């Protein structure tokens, strides 16, 4: 199934719909994407059958929203080529850290700044190095704690496209402190156009169990990068297993694959070419991500109003710190 969230303009509320070649079939108002995921596949199947009994809406005439309000968002960095290029661009160092090969590293980003298809992306006003990141995300279907990669297969609900928008100049400055990205990332993440349930993508698995999907990104209609999702270092099941290790994932959690290689973001190309070529995104630029088997996600680059200045740090002499 393809499951979308759209704005019901008559009721003024988000609603879930089933997307088919015939259009969008609205689910009952009581359902949200999170509630359907939490209820399990049997409830979802019955709700879909009930929705199909009505007339579909014209998909071109509805306003799609982000398909889910995630419980949390973890973003992995699972493509070796991306790590190498961006590390050179953002951190000024070459190579891939040995630790990258030991486990699928991730950071938490902001689940309260999720945007949907067609939305304008409000980059921080202080940012000049605006960038996109082409990713696929897995949506967790049930609570899990310390599951194995083999067990994690049953915890996959579906997949969506993810754009982890990046303010590279802010990111490079703040990561000098030794922590993960924060203000360089937390202003916006785009998900969409819908969630494709796991069974729909099973035919795309290669002999090693990796999803083999063609992923492309274009800016203003000009292709910038393309890669195959099967070039990822770990399966989504392994990512779920690692996220759950000594911890907890729940239904509705979103886990991004990390940016694909071969131009999945501008910073990778900047690092490889030692120049901002192609140039950073500009206000008004239209960025389109397309993933085989899932769909197309398009957004326009915008700029947020300037944020208030922070007060200066209080510096204290070493002797004063001991008092």
C-alpha positions, 0 to 999 in steps of 0.5 A: 500500500501507499499511505498518504496524509493530506489536508481535509479542507472541509474539516480543516484537519489532516487525514490519511488516505490510500493512494492507488492509480485511481486516486486517493481513498480517504480513511475514517477521520478517527485514523491517523498514520501513527494510530494505524501503524500502532494498531497493526496490519490487520486493522490497516487492511480492514480500514483500507478495504472500508476506504475503497468502498467510497469514491476516490479523490483526485490526487492532483487536487489534494494538499499532501502533508508529511505522511507521519508525525514521527515519534522520533527521527534518527538519521544514519550515515550509512553510505561510505562515499558520502562520509568521505566526501562530506568529511572533507567538505565540512571537517577539512579531513580526508578518509573514513573513520575506522569507527564508521565500519564498526556500527551504523552511526546516527544522530537524533534530529528534530521531530517537530520540524517535519515538512511535507511535499511542496513545502517551502524550506525555511533555511536559517537567515544566517546560513549561506551554504544551503544543501539538500540530502537525498535519503530513504527512511524506514518507518518502525512498525512496533516497539522493540528493545535490543532486537537482532537484525533478523528479528528487526524485519518484523518491525519494518512498517514501510518506507518514505523519502527523506530530505535532511536539509543542511546548513553546512556553514552552521554545521561545520562551525558547531561540530568543532565542539565535538558533538553531532550537528544541531542548528545546522540540521534541526530547522527542517526535515522533509518526508514524503510523498507517502509511506510505501508499506514494506511488502510493496518493496520486497521485489526490489531486494537483491540477493543480500537482502538490500533494497536496490532502488535508483535514487536521483536528485535534481535542482531546478530540473537539472540532475545533480546526483544519482545512486542506488540504495543498495550501495548502503553499508547496512540494511534497514533491519540492521539500523533498527537493531542498532537503534534498539540496542540497550534502548527502545524504538516505538511505532512511528519512529523514523530512521533515515538511511543517510545520504546516498553517494555520487552527488546525494548532497552538494557537500559531498561534491564540494569535498571531492572537487575542493570547490563549491561546485555546484553552488549552494542552494539559493532561495527559490531553487526547486529540489526534487528527490525521486526514488524508484518504487516510492515516488517523488518529493519536491520542495522549494528553498526559502529563508526564515526571518533573522533570529535574535542574537544570543547574549555573549558567553560568560567567561570566568578566570580559572581561580573563580571557577573553584569558588 
